[in-house]
């Protein structure tokens, strides 16, 4: 019901973008009887960042209490010059990627240098918001490498993801 109320409110206020997705319940705050609904664009997908999105807080009696609109003008005709997957892999293998992993179960302190073996088994394209802080934001394609890491001295592997800008001649992403 909250998703429907949010979409209807956007339509009535002429704020409904044509490329809006289905919407999802982000959170249900039972103590204050509020539901937070998030809408994302239909495409491109997946989007790694929280933007573009529309977040609507629906209160009791299906009243919209707050709306946060962080939307991008997404044009399908935008052309990106992508680097090859091999070039992206060279950046990952030379340590020029952003790595994300959760090693809390490995009992490794945050900020510690981790040595181990990584096996990447999947590559895909996702999108992240980029641009200078306070400036114009845009969606940038990103290569996503997924795999497993086995820290030195451990018999257990953990999920790891490496992110590399997919744009040729772009430098490091800002967003």
Phi, psi and omega in degrees: 000319182295322178298315179297318179297316180297314180296318180295321178296317178299319179295314183294331181267005181061030178252005183282112178288150183290338184255028182283143179275192186291327184092153181212151175284119179275319182200146175242111181265092186294324183296329179251007178054050179233150176233131178257123183247138178239133175246138176236166178292155176297317178211158003281160176223156348282154175255123184280331183267170180281355181235146001285146177195165172232126179244127181235131176259121180252127181260193179297157184061023178055040179263130177284119183265329184203147175221131175241118184246115177231083188245152177246151173278099185265119182246118181301334184280355177303137183249129176247138172265103183272144171284160180288159177298326178296318177296319178297319179298323178299322177294318179296311185291341177263009175082020182255036180235159171274125180253140177228125176206156177246106180252021181298325179286343178277357180058043175254128182295142177301139180087355180284151174284130182247126176248137181178191182247134180241136175236110177269134185234356183215142175228141178209173175250135173228183182228143178225151176285145181216167180130163182292145178304129181081355181258191180292129179259151179213166177268132181240132176290142183226134171283136179240115177256125181245142180192204182228143175243138173243104180299146179305131180087001181247149175261355184259144174253156182226149179295143177219145178229135176245136181241133178222135175305136180267356182281132175287139176058032184257342188076193183283143177295146182267327187282000000 
